[in-house]
Amino acid sequence: MEFYDGTTLISSDTSAPYLAQPTNLALGIHGMYSKVYVGTEFIVSNSVSVQVGEQVPYASVHAIPGTIEAGHFDKYEAGVGQNISYFDSSQNNEGDTRLDEYVDTATVTNEGMTVGWLTAGEWLEYTVHVQNPGTYSVEIRYASGNANGGGPIHF
């Protein structure tokens, strides 16, 4: 059995149980699979995605109570955070900041980093530190081009 990370052979094993222990994996998403041989013929296993690296705060952990700028969502230390710290339905950032991410972020005078061009199903994650247990009120400033108002927001 041969074990691969993309097109790179990382290990082989000729006796059961067939094992591989990848080492020194770079930050990022790796596509791991194996080739199972019987003589000279082989089949390829399903591919498994392995995430190396963590979701981390954008600048710092947000204190609660406090103010969180929408554009300060978490990032993935290995690069684009799609499906890790956020989901954006398009890969085109319509804004003017955090251009290395898919989320549509823009800097607005007197408001900071905002998020716009939202569609159903998109989400963002923020790392927070709640200083004291309790019930808190949330104030959200938003705008919507929809005559019926914006869609639901979930916390």
Steps between C-alpha positions, in 0.01 A plus 500: 500500500625848413385816677488837323462869581375629167751366248777454758570148628535531878526138610451137403421193707498135391347335807172534685396710675601745228606825664648835402612778726559820300755737652592863447176588322487865395210720608201456271245244386648170387323241284607157629422171327656158445561258218420140590702253294431136415795396291547771237134608505371762743196701604496847651328565835271790577679828562500647851564869566735570789516855638838606636476829687246672717225758489634805685368848588546762227677756717417408859236318704184713527403588858132467593358745596654700220479595134579260217555638152333260256811488281711370790383139457751225575762388249668171414871517572582314176315739267143521372254415780214375279305226686729541802437846647230608253296400199450739209298381199733671251877515474492865393551760775279795400651724769826689540670329794614149602527433129673166566167364634170427320287699749386835362655748745529874469635778721240767570591837657385521865387134494815296443512173310155394382362197313263529207363326192363218720290214365304223671714238673814709545654503849792645697667391825657724763717405796361666813579511869193553720637679805202433728217248466161656446244623250615758247318724254615508139479805277552446129537769237405371158378617160304307242414567139204264541172694525378238750802550726790269570489130565535317831814531711599212728737507798 
